[in-house]
Every structure is written in C-alpha cells, then in structure tokens.
Amino acid sequence: MPRFLLCVLALFSVRLFADRMEPRVLFLGDSITYGGTWTVYVESAIRAQPGMERATIVNMGLSSETASGLSEPGHAGGSFSRPDLHERLGRALEQFKPTIVIGCYGINDGIYLPLSSARKLAYQEGMIRFRLACLKAGAKLVLLTPPLYAPDNRAKDEINYDGVMENYGAWLIEQRAAGWLVIDIHSKLHQAVAAAKKSDPQFIYAKDNLHPGEQGHLFMAQAAWEGIAPIFKWKLATPFAAADKFKLLKQNSVILRDAWLKQVGHKRPGVAGGLPMAEAERRSDELIHEYLKK
C-alpha cells in the first residue's frame, strides 16, 4: 500500500479512536464554578443524553483563580496571591485526561480594576495558553464569556467592572472566527436578570455583587447549555435535574471535586481536602447508580 494511503489510514484510525474514547468532561473556573450549582445543572443535562449516562464528569473549579496569572495588591488581606490556572492545568489535563473541557474565566482576571490594556492582554494570553494546552492534550475546549458583576446595584459598580467583563467577553466571541468554541453567557444573563426583575422587582442575582444565588446559577446553566448542546449535537430541550436527583448529583460533584483538587494539587489555601481517589470514585459510582435509578 502506498505510504500516503498508510498515513491517511493512520490519521483516520486516530480520529476514529478519539471519537470513540470514553467521554470525560472537565469543568474549570473560579469560585462561581467551584460552588458548582450551575455545573451540576449542566451535568444533569449531559447525563440525559444517549451514551452519556455514566460519563465521567468532574468539576475542578478553584476559588480566586485567574487565567491571566494576575493578582491585586493585598488580595485576601495580603495572605496569598490569586492562584494561577496554568500552575495546575498541565497536571489536571495529564491526570484526568478529559475529552471535553468547559471553562469559565474572566471575573477575577480584571482584578476588580478599570479596563486596562495590560490586564486585558494578560487575560488574552492566558486564554490562548489555556486553549493550546487543551488542544495538545486532545481535549475539545468550550469557553464561556465571563458572568455578571453587580447587576442588582449598578451604583455600586463605580468603575463599570461589568463593562470590563463585557469587553473581555467580546474579545472571546471574536475568536470564534479562528475556530474557538465560545458561548456568550454574559449577554444572556443580562437578559435573564432583566426579565426576572420585571417579574419580581425584589429579585437579586448576587447578594455580594459577584456570586450568583440559586436562581442566578440556574440562569448560568441555561445560558451555557443553549451553547453546549448544539456543539455536541445533544438535545437542547433537556430538563435539568431537580429535587432529590439534583441533591444526589451535587453530592457526587462535591466528592469528586474535592478528591481531584487534592490529587492534582494547587496553591490556594483554605480548600478542604477530599477523599482518597479510590474511595471517592467508589462513592461516586454508588451515587450515580442511585441517581440513574430515580
């Protein structure tokens, strides 16, 4: 057989093998992702898809983290600098071996200061490095634009930090032209919050201006799923888990998150350690089995 045909056959075989690989989904992000509520909603929709019921899905979000590597002076009272995604990314990719990575960064990357070309460049370079690392590891990276800042009290956002996040998100969206998979949750969140406030003027998205409440996480999940489902040809009209099923999935997510964060390692103080990996995976198998029976 000619060498050219052998090469083509080899490449086809690699692609076919990759398409048949066990699905392994990794969520990465900061404290909003670490909190995990929006990721659990999305996980429940993924598990409802054919062949994805027992997929390995892990949230490795880490509070305070940035993709830019920046940290403001006196962060956490001067006790520690913000952790940098890239300090642990290689280990996470190598050890977990994801086929899909869903990342949400930006809210910490402007370090709560006015828009700056230098800080924006650091964010851009960090996101480029993030994507290249995932591609090298054979994972498909889906990026979300940053979430909202202070939508409930715009007067508190004197520097228009939400505008900084909108600016960062606009740059991400521009990268679609280069083949990036980017989902715009920022604008959809503004629409969802506006509709919620019209229905209930007392509605609050984030009591501390930053971390969404339960309904805010649901809005994030809905916005994310609207973009994720078409990428992987999953059924868009998939209800999220609720009540006891949600609780089981949230418990499972926390167990795996804590175990994987401990195993991969990081430089963020104050994060609770998890179970040994073998024990965490055994407990996860039990919870997913119970989840699928309901």
Backbone as CSV, one residue per row, in Angstrom:
resi,resn,N_x,N_y,N_z,CA_x,CA_y,CA_z,C_x,C_y,C_z
1,MET,0.852,-1.198,0.000,0.000,0.000,0.000,0.885,1.245,0.000
2,PRO,0.601,2.234,-0.847,1.419,3.450,-0.886,1.503,4.110,0.486
3,ARG,2.678,4.735,0.758,2.891,5.371,2.059,1.850,6.444,2.347
4,PHE,1.451,7.193,1.316,0.455,8.251,1.512,-0.851,7.669,2.052
5,LEU,-1.292,6.536,1.459,-2.537,5.919,1.904,-2.404,5.373,3.320
6,LEU,-1.224,4.870,3.643,-0.993,4.392,5.004,-1.117,5.526,6.018
7,CYS,-0.569,6.692,5.645,-0.654,7.854,6.539,-2.104,8.294,6.722
8,VAL,-2.832,8.336,5.601,-4.240,8.729,5.678,-5.014,7.753,6.560
9,LEU,-4.760,6.451,6.371,-5.436,5.432,7.162,-5.095,5.569,8.638
10,ALA,-3.838,5.873,8.927,-3.421,6.048,10.324,-4.132,7.232,10.968
11,LEU,-4.186,8.346,10.223,-4.867,9.529,10.750,-6.341,9.258,10.964
12,PHE,-6.974,8.553,10.019,-8.379,8.213,10.146,-8.608,7.333,11.373
13,SER,-7.693,6.385,11.601,-7.816,5.478,12.740,-7.705,6.233,14.050
14,VAL,-6.762,7.204,14.123,-6.601,8.017,15.328,-7.866,8.817,15.593
15,ARG,-8.418,9.428,14.522,-9.637,10.216,14.681,-10.808,9.337,15.129
16,LEU,-10.924,8.141,14.521,-11.993,7.232,14.885,-11.852,6.796,16.330
17,PHE,-10.610,6.524,16.760,-10.366,6.132,18.149,-10.745,7.264,19.100
18,ALA,-10.363,8.497,18.720,-10.668,9.651,19.573,-12.170,9.834,19.707
19,ASP,-12.913,9.646,18.583,-14.360,9.820,18.620,-15.031,8.771,19.502
20,ARG,-14.359,7.602,19.664,-14.952,6.532,20.455,-14.419,6.498,21.880
21,MET,-13.549,7.420,22.227,-12.996,7.456,23.566,-14.096,7.667,24.597
22,GLU,-13.874,7.126,25.783,-14.806,7.346,26.884,-14.966,8.847,27.110
23,PRO,-16.199,9.352,27.148,-16.372,10.783,27.386,-15.955,11.170,28.802
24,ARG,-15.098,12.141,28.901,-14.617,12.641,30.192,-14.704,14.164,30.147
25,VAL,-15.581,14.709,30.960,-15.881,16.138,30.923,-15.282,16.816,32.148
26,LEU,-14.541,17.893,31.912,-13.885,18.637,32.987,-14.361,20.080,32.982
27,PHE,-14.859,20.550,34.125,-15.197,21.953,34.311,-14.031,22.644,35.019
28,LEU,-13.615,23.799,34.500,-12.587,24.618,35.142,-13.092,26.046,35.261
29,GLY,-12.735,26.692,36.352,-13.174,28.068,36.563,-12.791,28.527,37.958
30,ASP,-13.386,29.640,38.367,-13.064,30.234,39.665,-14.111,29.836,40.711
31,SER,-14.365,30.715,41.695,-15.257,30.351,42.807,-16.687,30.093,42.363
32,ILE,-17.142,30.761,41.305,-18.508,30.538,40.830,-18.643,29.124,40.289
33,THR,-17.595,28.634,39.654,-17.584,27.252,39.178,-17.321,26.289,40.334
34,TYR,-16.409,26.640,41.224,-16.139,25.811,42.402,-17.419,25.557,43.177
35,GLY,-18.258,26.589,43.338,-19.535,26.439,44.035,-20.385,25.343,43.433
36,GLY,-20.322,25.218,42.121,-20.792,24.021,41.451,-22.251,23.924,41.083
37,THR,-23.095,24.858,41.492,-24.514,24.675,41.208,-24.799,24.704,39.710
38,TRP,-24.239,25.673,38.985,-24.514,25.740,37.548,-23.912,24.535,36.826
39,THR,-22.771,24.074,37.303,-22.141,22.917,36.647,-22.963,21.644,36.862
40,VAL,-23.611,21.518,38.022,-24.429,20.333,38.291,-25.661,20.320,37.391
41,TYR,-26.271,21.483,37.190,-27.401,21.552,36.258,-26.959,21.089,34.864
42,VAL,-25.828,21.618,34.400,-25.338,21.238,33.070,-24.985,19.754,33.040
43,GLU,-24.354,19.266,34.102,-24.022,17.844,34.171,-25.273,16.984,34.032
44,SER,-26.353,17.396,34.680,-27.588,16.600,34.610,-28.118,16.532,33.185
45,ALA,-27.975,17.624,32.433,-28.416,17.621,31.033,-27.508,16.733,30.185
46,ILE,-26.208,16.757,30.470,-25.272,15.904,29.733,-25.607,14.431,29.986
47,ARG,-25.865,14.081,31.246,-26.139,12.686,31.585,-27.464,12.191,30.996
48,ALA,-28.316,13.112,30.586,-29.586,12.719,29.971,-29.439,12.374,28.494
49,GLN,-28.246,12.591,27.927,-28.017,12.316,26.506,-27.640,10.844,26.302
50,PRO,-28.037,10.260,25.178,-27.710,8.858,24.914,-26.208,8.602,24.987
51,GLY,-25.844,7.576,25.739,-24.445,7.195,25.869,-23.660,8.002,26.886
52,MET,-24.290,9.002,27.509,-23.576,9.872,28.451,-24.002,9.639,29.902
53,GLU,-24.864,8.653,30.129,-25.427,8.433,31.458,-24.357,8.250,32.526
54,ARG,-23.327,7.494,32.201,-22.268,7.198,33.165,-20.936,7.864,32.787
55,ALA,-21.022,8.919,32.027,-19.807,9.654,31.664,-19.094,10.141,32.921
56,THR,-17.788,10.238,32.846,-17.005,10.783,33.952,-17.004,12.308,33.830
57,ILE,-17.631,12.969,34.780,-17.786,14.429,34.740,-17.289,14.995,36.062
58,VAL,-16.287,15.848,36.001,-15.665,16.380,37.221,-15.534,17.897,37.140
59,ASN,-15.898,18.549,38.218,-15.736,19.996,38.371,-14.463,20.244,39.178
60,MET,-13.477,20.893,38.564,-12.248,21.260,39.281,-12.096,22.764,39.381
61,GLY,-13.221,23.468,39.509,-13.136,24.906,39.740,-12.370,25.206,41.015
62,LEU,-11.717,26.375,41.058,-10.902,26.743,42.218,-11.136,28.206,42.552
63,SER,-11.551,28.471,43.776,-11.856,29.835,44.199,-10.655,30.760,44.037
64,SER,-10.926,31.983,43.620,-9.936,33.065,43.465,-9.082,32.949,42.223
65,GLU,-9.200,31.863,41.475,-8.270,31.594,40.387,-8.458,32.538,39.200
66,THR,-7.362,32.767,38.484,-7.375,33.528,37.238,-6.711,32.716,36.134
67,ALA,-7.040,33.064,34.895,-6.318,32.516,33.748,-5.177,33.434,33.346
68,SER,-5.214,34.676,33.831,-4.223,35.694,33.462,-2.960,35.627,34.305
69,GLY,-3.061,34.992,35.475,-1.921,34.965,36.385,-1.785,36.228,37.212
70,LEU,-2.763,37.142,37.113,-2.703,38.406,37.842,-3.304,38.274,39.235
71,SER,-2.900,39.164,40.114,-3.484,39.248,41.447,-3.341,40.670,41.946
72,GLU,-4.403,41.191,42.537,-4.364,42.568,43.022,-3.560,42.668,44.323
73,PRO,-2.954,43.826,44.586,-2.228,44.018,45.846,-3.159,43.816,47.036
74,GLY,-2.675,43.102,48.040,-3.462,42.909,49.251,-4.598,41.924,49.096
75,HIS,-4.565,41.084,48.066,-5.629,40.092,47.907,-5.720,39.199,49.139
76,ALA,-6.948,38.936,49.575,-7.201,38.113,50.768,-6.457,38.671,51.980
77,GLY,-6.458,40.007,52.079,-5.782,40.644,53.205,-4.284,40.490,53.169
78,GLY,-3.755,40.183,51.987,-2.318,40.006,51.839,-1.835,38.620,52.221
79,SER,-2.769,37.701,52.514,-2.355,36.372,52.974,-1.904,35.457,51.836
80,PHE,-2.426,35.677,50.634,-1.978,34.883,49.482,-2.401,35.561,48.192
81,SER,-1.632,35.316,47.143,-1.985,35.822,45.821,-2.999,34.898,45.169
82,ARG,-3.697,35.414,44.188,-4.662,34.576,43.467,-3.939,33.410,42.797
83,PRO,-4.502,32.218,42.883,-3.887,31.089,42.171,-4.003,31.269,40.664
84,ASP,-3.036,30.742,39.965,-2.945,30.843,38.507,-3.335,29.498,37.902
85,LEU,-4.344,29.490,37.028,-4.791,28.268,36.370,-3.628,27.463,35.810
86,HIS,-2.653,28.150,35.217,-1.593,27.455,34.493,-0.616,26.724,35.406
87,GLU,-0.645,27.051,36.696,0.203,26.331,37.644,-0.242,24.874,37.760
88,ARG,-1.557,24.606,37.581,-2.081,23.252,37.775,-2.671,22.636,36.507
89,LEU,-2.839,23.434,35.454,-3.547,22.976,34.269,-2.912,21.730,33.652
90,GLY,-1.595,21.744,33.500,-0.920,20.599,32.889,-1.167,19.317,33.663
91,ARG,-1.108,19.406,34.991,-1.329,18.215,35.817,-2.778,17.740,35.696
92,ALA,-3.711,18.703,35.680,-5.134,18.340,35.570,-5.407,17.621,34.251
93,LEU,-4.860,18.145,33.167,-5.082,17.526,31.862,-4.410,16.160,31.767
94,GLU,-3.205,16.061,32.286,-2.463,14.806,32.203,-3.109,13.714,33.049
95,GLN,-3.559,14.085,34.251,-4.091,13.075,35.168,-5.550,12.721,34.879
96,PHE,-6.367,13.724,34.560,-7.788,13.445,34.322,-8.063,12.982,32.892
97,LYS,-7.263,13.466,31.957,-7.400,13.101,30.545,-8.809,13.388,30.001
98,PRO,-9.236,14.649,30.045,-10.582,14.976,29.569,-10.680,14.897,28.049
99,THR,-11.872,14.601,27.583,-12.159,14.726,26.150,-12.851,16.057,25.866
100,ILE,-13.510,16.599,26.896,-14.194,17.894,26.801,-13.818,18.723,28.018
101,VAL,-13.451,19.982,27.802,-13.199,20.923,28.898,-14.141,22.106,28.723
102,ILE,-14.840,22.474,29.789,-15.717,23.645,29.786,-15.138,24.646,30.775
103,GLY,-14.710,25.807,30.281,-14.012,26.777,31.115,-14.739,28.106,31.212
104,CYS,-14.729,28.676,32.412,-15.347,29.987,32.630,-14.412,30.848,33.474
105,TYR,-13.697,31.754,32.800,-12.764,32.664,33.473,-13.025,34.102,33.035
106,GLY,-12.501,35.015,33.812,-12.628,36.423,33.475,-13.015,37.286,34.653
107,ILE,-13.945,36.810,35.483,-14.470,37.663,36.547,-13.376,38.095,37.520
108,ASN,-12.357,37.251,37.735,-11.223,37.624,38.590,-10.073,38.231,37.800
109,ASP,-10.081,38.043,36.483,-8.906,38.397,35.683,-8.703,39.893,35.515
110,GLY,-9.756,40.670,35.650,-9.595,42.126,35.619,-9.237,42.682,36.968
111,ILE,-9.119,41.765,37.944,-8.815,42.036,39.355,-9.538,43.267,39.901
112,TYR,-10.782,43.444,39.446,-11.713,44.430,40.019,-11.181,45.857,39.927
113,LEU,-10.507,46.117,38.799,-9.982,47.446,38.491,-10.521,47.881,37.131
114,PRO,-10.406,49.170,36.792,-10.916,49.632,35.488,-10.231,48.925,34.324
115,LEU,-10.835,49.016,33.161,-10.286,48.375,31.963,-8.877,48.894,31.698
116,SER,-7.972,47.957,31.440,-6.571,48.280,31.192,-6.078,47.393,30.071
117,SER,-5.347,47.956,29.127,-4.832,47.172,28.009,-3.859,46.099,28.490
118,ALA,-3.085,46.403,29.520,-2.111,45.434,30.031,-2.817,44.250,30.689
119,ARG,-3.838,44.538,31.511,-4.562,43.453,32.169,-5.357,42.634,31.144
120,LYS,-5.925,43.319,30.163,-6.668,42.590,29.127,-5.728,41.686,28.333
121,LEU,-4.532,42.172,28.038,-3.559,41.368,27.301,-3.179,40.120,28.101
122,ALA,-3.016,40.285,29.414,-2.684,39.135,30.262,-3.802,38.096,30.211
123,TYR,-5.058,38.568,30.209,-6.202,37.664,30.101,-6.207,36.958,28.745
124,GLN,-5.976,37.719,27.690,-5.962,37.130,26.346,-4.885,36.067,26.217
125,GLU,-3.696,36.401,26.694,-2.593,35.442,26.603,-2.881,34.197,27.441
126,GLY,-3.503,34.401,28.601,-3.850,33.269,29.450,-4.870,32.360,28.801
127,MET,-5.855,32.945,28.130,-6.869,32.131,27.470,-6.308,31.409,26.241
128,ILE,-5.390,32.053,25.549,-4.723,31.392,24.418,-3.925,30.193,24.922
129,ARG,-3.181,30.372,25.997,-2.421,29.263,26.584,-3.353,28.141,27.044
130,PHE,-4.480,28.509,27.619,-5.487,27.543,28.074,-5.951,26.687,26.891
131,ARG,-6.298,27.344,25.805,-6.803,26.621,24.635,-5.718,25.708,24.040
132,LEU,-4.510,26.233,23.900,-3.442,25.436,23.306,-3.125,24.207,24.149
133,ALA,-3.155,24.361,25.464,-2.887,23.223,26.343,-3.951,22.141,26.178
134,CYS,-5.223,22.564,26.060,-6.307,21.596,25.877,-6.189,20.897,24.528
135,LEU,-5.893,21.659,23.482,-5.734,21.064,22.155,-4.599,20.043,22.148
136,LYS,-3.488,20.401,22.777,-2.336,19.497,22.844,-2.688,18.210,23.575
137,ALA,-3.577,18.338,24.579,-3.982,17.171,25.369,-5.089,16.366,24.689
138,GLY,-5.549,16.827,23.523,-6.590,16.113,22.798,-7.987,16.368,23.303
139,ALA,-8.180,17.486,24.024,-9.493,17.829,24.578,-10.121,18.966,23.794
140,LYS,-11.410,18.922,23.629,-12.155,19.998,22.987,-12.537,21.013,24.060
141,LEU,-12.096,22.264,23.900,-12.337,23.305,24.898,-13.515,24.175,24.497
142,VAL,-14.473,24.299,25.410,-15.611,25.207,25.243,-15.465,26.308,26.286
143,LEU,-15.420,27.553,25.841,-15.228,28.686,26.742,-16.515,29.485,26.899
144,LEU,-16.786,29.901,28.133,-17.920,30.768,28.416,-17.412,32.180,28.634
145,THR,-18.153,33.167,28.152,-17.803,34.547,28.474,-18.012,34.769,29.969
146,PRO,-17.365,35.783,30.552,-17.484,35.991,31.996,-18.931,36.281,32.414
147,PRO,-19.294,35.909,33.641,-20.625,36.226,34.151,-20.745,37.699,34.534
148,LEU,-21.822,38.041,35.229,-22.136,39.449,35.522,-21.470,39.926,36.804
149,TYR,-21.316,41.254,36.870,-20.867,41.884,38.107,-21.859,42.980,38.490
150,ALA,-22.381,42.896,39.695,-23.258,43.913,40.297,-24.459,44.301,39.429
151,PRO,-25.186,43.340,38.860,-26.358,43.739,38.064,-27.516,44.241,38.909
152,ASP,-27.480,43.952,40.217,-28.573,44.366,41.094,-28.421,45.788,41.602
153,ASN,-27.202,46.294,41.559,-26.953,47.640,42.081,-25.836,48.279,41.272
154,ARG,-26.188,48.838,40.141,-25.186,49.404,39.248,-24.427,50.563,39.900
155,ALA,-25.047,51.243,40.842,-24.368,52.355,41.516,-23.151,51.874,42.304
156,LYS,-23.168,50.595,42.707,-22.033,50.036,43.448,-20.845,49.754,42.526
157,ASP,-21.108,49.688,41.231,-20.047,49.379,40.262,-19.518,50.682,39.662
158,GLU,-18.826,51.449,40.483,-18.394,52.786,40.086,-17.401,52.771,38.931
159,ILE,-16.627,51.711,38.804,-15.635,51.661,37.717,-16.178,50.918,36.484
160,ASN,-17.442,50.502,36.554,-18.069,49.718,35.478,-17.277,48.441,35.215
161,TYR,-17.088,47.670,36.293,-16.368,46.400,36.140,-17.165,45.422,35.287
162,ASP,-18.478,45.526,35.335,-19.272,44.677,34.446,-18.958,45.004,32.987
163,GLY,-18.653,46.251,32.711,-18.243,46.639,31.365,-16.904,46.035,30.978
164,VAL,-16.017,45.889,31.962,-14.734,45.220,31.710,-14.998,43.767,31.313
165,MET,-15.914,43.116,32.029,-16.252,41.730,31.714,-16.907,41.619,30.337
166,GLU,-17.722,42.593,29.998,-18.340,42.605,28.666,-17.272,42.757,27.580
167,ASN,-16.277,43.586,27.863,-15.177,43.793,26.925,-14.363,42.505,26.747
168,TYR,-14.060,41.831,27.848,-13.329,40.566,27.773,-14.142,39.530,26.984
169,GLY,-15.447,39.501,27.264,-16.310,38.557,26.578,-16.388,38.828,25.082
170,ALA,-16.415,40.108,24.708,-16.471,40.465,23.287,-15.226,39.964,22.556
171,TRP,-14.065,40.064,23.229,-12.834,39.547,22.606,-12.929,38.037,22.405
172,LEU,-13.455,37.324,23.414,-13.610,35.876,23.279,-14.502,35.537,22.091
173,ILE,-15.617,36.253,21.976,-16.555,35.992,20.881,-15.877,36.208,19.529
174,GLU,-15.010,37.196,19.438,-14.283,37.445,18.189,-13.431,36.249,17.777
175,GLN,-13.001,35.449,18.750,-12.125,34.315,18.451,-12.870,33.154,17.787
176,ARG,-14.189,33.238,17.737,-14.943,32.211,17.004,-14.465,32.126,15.549
177,ALA,-14.080,33.269,15.010,-13.614,33.305,13.619,-12.359,32.472,13.428
178,ALA,-11.623,32.233,14.521,-10.401,31.421,14.460,-10.667,29.979,14.888
179,GLY,-11.943,29.624,15.020,-12.292,28.251,15.358,-12.503,27.976,16.835
180,TRP,-12.450,29.021,17.669,-12.689,28.824,19.093,-14.159,28.511,19.328
181,LEU,-14.439,27.654,20.318,-15.807,27.353,20.730,-16.140,28.247,21.924
182,VAL,-16.934,29.280,21.684,-17.223,30.294,22.701,-18.730,30.460,22.841
183,ILE,-19.206,30.435,24.076,-20.626,30.623,24.375,-20.781,31.935,25.137
184,ASP,-21.630,32.799,24.633,-21.842,34.104,25.251,-22.918,33.997,26.328
185,ILE,-22.477,33.787,27.578,-23.453,33.763,28.665,-23.674,35.158,29.239
186,HIS,-22.728,36.085,29.025,-22.824,37.411,29.647,-24.089,38.142,29.205
187,SER,-24.292,38.231,27.901,-25.466,38.955,27.417,-26.756,38.224,27.769
188,LYS,-26.731,36.885,27.730,-27.931,36.118,28.073,-28.279,36.270,29.549
189,LEU,-27.258,36.383,30.403,-27.512,36.601,31.821,-28.167,37.960,32.055
190,HIS,-27.695,38.985,31.348,-28.329,40.300,31.479,-29.804,40.230,31.092
191,GLN,-30.111,39.510,30.021,-31.496,39.367,29.583,-32.319,38.616,30.620
192,ALA,-31.755,37.544,31.171,-32.478,36.751,32.156,-32.730,37.532,33.443
193,VAL,-31.721,38.290,33.892,-31.875,39.086,35.111,-32.891,40.199,34.898
194,ALA,-32.852,40.845,33.744,-33.818,41.902,33.450,-35.239,41.349,33.457
195,ALA,-35.436,40.181,32.876,-36.763,39.566,32.850,-37.217,39.183,34.260
196,ALA,-36.281,38.662,35.069,-36.618,38.269,36.435,-37.004,39.482,37.274
197,LYS,-36.291,40.592,37.087,-36.587,41.805,37.849,-37.900,42.438,37.388
198,LYS,-38.225,42.273,36.120,-39.502,42.790,35.633,-40.652,42.019,36.266
199,SER,-40.457,40.710,36.415,-41.480,39.872,37.028,-41.537,40.068,38.539
200,ASP,-40.353,40.227,39.147,-40.258,40.408,40.602,-39.195,41.462,40.894
201,PRO,-39.611,42.698,41.173,-38.638,43.782,41.416,-37.681,43.499,42.573
202,GLN,-38.020,42.543,43.440,-37.162,42.212,44.579,-36.119,41.151,44.242
203,PHE,-36.136,40.660,43.005,-35.196,39.601,42.633,-33.756,40.086,42.757
204,ILE,-32.910,39.234,43.320,-31.482,39.536,43.469,-30.670,38.437,42.803
205,TYR,-29.825,38.817,41.876,-28.942,37.865,41.192,-27.779,37.466,42.087
206,ALA,-27.118,38.454,42.706,-25.946,38.179,43.549,-25.942,39.145,44.726
207,LYS,-26.126,38.626,45.913,-26.183,39.484,47.097,-24.875,40.227,47.329
208,ASP,-23.747,39.605,46.960,-22.444,40.246,47.157,-21.919,40.879,45.863
209,ASN,-22.794,41.031,44.888,-22.476,41.607,43.569,-21.699,40.661,42.662
210,LEU,-21.233,39.534,43.196,-20.342,38.659,42.448,-20.876,37.240,42.294
211,HIS,-21.167,36.582,43.419,-21.544,35.176,43.399,-23.055,35.023,43.231
212,PRO,-23.491,34.407,42.136,-24.933,34.272,41.904,-25.601,33.420,42.979
213,GLY,-26.863,33.746,43.255,-27.667,32.883,44.104,-28.152,31.689,43.304
214,GLU,-29.033,30.903,43.904,-29.527,29.683,43.256,-30.117,29.977,41.877
215,GLN,-30.955,31.003,41.785,-31.581,31.325,40.504,-30.558,31.837,39.501
216,GLY,-29.581,32.579,39.980,-28.521,33.057,39.102,-27.717,31.909,38.505
217,HIS,-27.435,30.888,39.329,-26.735,29.700,38.818,-27.589,28.980,37.773
218,LEU,-28.897,28.949,37.997,-29.778,28.326,37.011,-29.737,29.103,35.694
219,PHE,-29.723,30.431,35.778,-29.600,31.250,34.570,-28.286,30.947,33.845
220,MET,-27.191,30.807,34.620,-25.899,30.478,34.014,-25.963,29.139,33.295
221,ALA,-26.553,28.149,33.950,-26.652,26.821,33.363,-27.477,26.840,32.082
222,GLN,-28.584,27.569,32.104,-29.432,27.646,30.912,-28.684,28.301,29.753
223,ALA,-27.979,29.391,30.057,-27.221,30.079,29.006,-26.106,29.198,28.467
224,ALA,-25.427,28.479,29.366,-24.337,27.597,28.937,-24.878,26.436,28.103
225,TRP,-25.948,25.808,28.561,-26.486,24.645,27.867,-26.985,25.004,26.464
226,GLU,-27.543,26.193,26.299,-28.010,26.622,24.977,-26.877,26.632,23.960
227,GLY,-25.655,26.850,24.441,-24.498,26.823,23.539,-23.826,25.474,23.457
228,ILE,-23.791,24.757,24.576,-23.095,23.467,24.619,-23.831,22.411,23.804
229,ALA,-25.144,22.338,23.958,-25.917,21.271,23.302,-25.700,21.219,21.787
230,PRO,-25.785,22.347,21.068,-25.579,22.271,19.614,-24.173,21.843,19.210
231,ILE,-23.168,22.221,19.999,-21.786,21.861,19.666,-21.624,20.346,19.583
232,PHE,-22.240,19.641,20.536,-22.070,18.186,20.610,-23.290,17.429,20.079
233,LYS,-24.201,18.171,19.430,-25.411,17.574,18.851,-26.232,16.853,19.908
234,TRP,-26.304,17.467,21.094,-27.136,16.955,22.170,-28.506,17.621,22.118
235,LYS,-29.479,17.009,22.726,-30.842,17.527,22.689,-30.964,18.781,23.544
236,LEU,-31.294,19.896,22.904,-31.360,21.166,23.620,-32.480,21.177,24.651
237,ALA,-33.632,20.651,24.274,-34.796,20.664,25.168,-34.676,19.536,26.189
238,THR,-33.675,19.647,27.043,-33.427,18.648,28.084,-33.631,19.297,29.447
239,PRO,-34.576,18.800,30.242,-34.776,19.406,31.567,-33.611,19.103,32.499
240,PHE,-33.296,20.055,33.355,-32.265,19.844,34.368,-32.825,18.998,35.504
241,ALA,-31.932,18.324,36.211,-32.333,17.552,37.391,-32.870,18.488,38.466
242,ALA,-33.802,17.984,39.239,-34.396,18.777,40.315,-34.558,17.906,41.553
243,ALA,-34.867,18.552,42.665,-35.200,17.879,43.922,-34.137,16.843,44.304
244,ASP,-34.577,15.597,44.597,-33.655,14.576,45.101,-32.580,14.211,44.083
245,LYS,-32.937,14.225,42.794,-31.940,13.888,41.777,-30.836,14.938,41.741
246,PHE,-31.213,16.206,41.873,-30.197,17.266,41.903,-29.296,17.100,43.126
247,LYS,-29.871,16.792,44.271,-29.088,16.638,45.501,-28.060,15.516,45.364
248,LEU,-28.472,14.413,44.758,-27.544,13.295,44.555,-26.377,13.708,43.655
249,LEU,-26.711,14.420,42.582,-25.674,14.835,41.638,-24.757,15.883,42.261
250,LYS,-25.315,16.755,43.089,-24.493,17.771,43.758,-23.547,17.099,44.762
251,GLN,-24.052,16.123,45.489,-23.205,15.392,46.432,-22.066,14.694,45.697
252,ASN,-22.394,14.065,44.589,-21.380,13.393,43.780,-20.338,14.383,43.272
253,SER,-20.804,15.547,42.819,-19.903,16.560,42.272,-18.916,17.053,43.327
254,VAL,-19.387,17.276,44.528,-18.516,17.770,45.609,-17.467,16.723,45.976
255,ILE,-17.877,15.464,46.057,-16.934,14.391,46.402,-15.813,14.307,45.373
256,LEU,-16.190,14.303,44.093,-15.169,14.205,43.050,-14.331,15.472,42.958
257,ARG,-14.965,16.632,43.106,-14.216,17.899,43.059,-13.123,17.917,44.109
258,ASP,-13.487,17.622,45.337,-12.522,17.714,46.430,-11.401,16.680,46.269
259,ALA,-11.759,15.484,45.815,-10.741,14.449,45.635,-9.773,14.820,44.517
260,TRP,-10.317,15.323,43.408,-9.445,15.674,42.280,-8.595,16.908,42.570
261,LEU,-9.147,17.886,43.272,-8.339,19.057,43.630,-7.172,18.645,44.523
262,LYS,-7.437,17.723,45.432,-6.370,17.238,46.316,-5.320,16.482,45.517
263,GLN,-5.756,15.626,44.600,-4.804,14.816,43.842,-3.979,15.658,42.883
264,VAL,-4.632,16.548,42.138,-3.912,17.370,41.158,-3.007,18.373,41.855
265,GLY,-3.497,18.934,42.956,-2.735,19.929,43.692,-2.959,21.337,43.176
266,HIS,-2.761,22.313,44.050,-2.953,23.728,43.710,-2.311,24.563,44.813
267,LYS,-2.335,25.884,44.648,-1.695,26.769,45.619,-2.690,27.692,46.316
268,ARG,-3.953,27.287,46.371,-4.978,28.097,47.016,-5.188,27.595,48.445
269,PRO,-4.810,28.398,49.470,-5.008,27.955,50.853,-6.504,27.869,51.189
270,GLY,-6.806,27.107,52.225,-8.153,27.081,52.760,-9.147,26.217,52.015
271,VAL,-8.680,25.376,51.111,-9.581,24.494,50.369,-9.605,23.136,51.065
272,ALA,-10.809,22.668,51.384,-10.945,21.406,52.100,-10.368,20.256,51.279
273,GLY,-9.640,19.375,51.937,-9.108,18.204,51.258,-10.192,17.168,51.007
274,GLY,-10.001,16.351,50.005,-11.000,15.359,49.653,-10.605,13.951,50.056
275,LEU,-11.470,13.005,49.724,-11.207,11.594,49.994,-10.072,11.086,49.110
276,PRO,-9.425,10.001,49.504,-8.501,9.343,48.573,-9.256,9.000,47.294
277,MET,-8.580,9.045,46.149,-9.262,8.925,44.874,-10.060,7.632,44.732
278,ALA,-9.488,6.518,45.157,-10.187,5.237,45.028,-11.502,5.247,45.799
279,GLU,-11.478,5.813,46.994,-12.690,5.876,47.810,-13.704,6.842,47.200
280,ALA,-13.214,7.980,46.693,-14.109,8.956,46.065,-14.793,8.355,44.837
281,GLU,-14.044,7.614,44.029,-14.625,7.016,42.827,-15.615,5.913,43.177
282,ARG,-15.330,5.155,44.227,-16.281,4.131,44.659,-17.588,4.764,45.118
283,ARG,-17.468,5.822,45.906,-18.671,6.523,46.388,-19.414,7.168,45.229
284,SER,-18.674,7.702,44.265,-19.297,8.308,43.085,-20.084,7.270,42.292
285,ASP,-19.520,6.085,42.116,-20.224,5.021,41.390,-21.557,4.703,42.059
286,GLU,-21.558,4.665,43.381,-22.788,4.382,44.124,-23.825,5.479,43.920
287,LEU,-23.372,6.733,43.984,-24.294,7.862,43.842,-24.878,7.947,42.432
288,ILE,-24.034,7.728,41.420,-24.526,7.774,40.041,-25.495,6.622,39.791
289,HIS,-25.207,5.467,40.348,-26.136,4.334,40.218,-27.492,4.692,40.835
290,GLU,-27.459,5.293,42.014,-28.705,5.705,42.673,-29.414,6.789,41.876
291,TYR,-28.627,7.715,41.324,-29.184,8.819,40.517,-29.920,8.278,39.301
292,LEU,-29.317,7.314,38.626,-29.904,6.780,37.394,-31.139,5.914,37.659
293,LYS,-31.283,5.414,38.886,-32.455,4.609,39.219,-33.697,5.465,39.453
294,LYS,-33.488,6.759,39.822,-34.627,7.615,40.180,-35.389,8.079,38.948
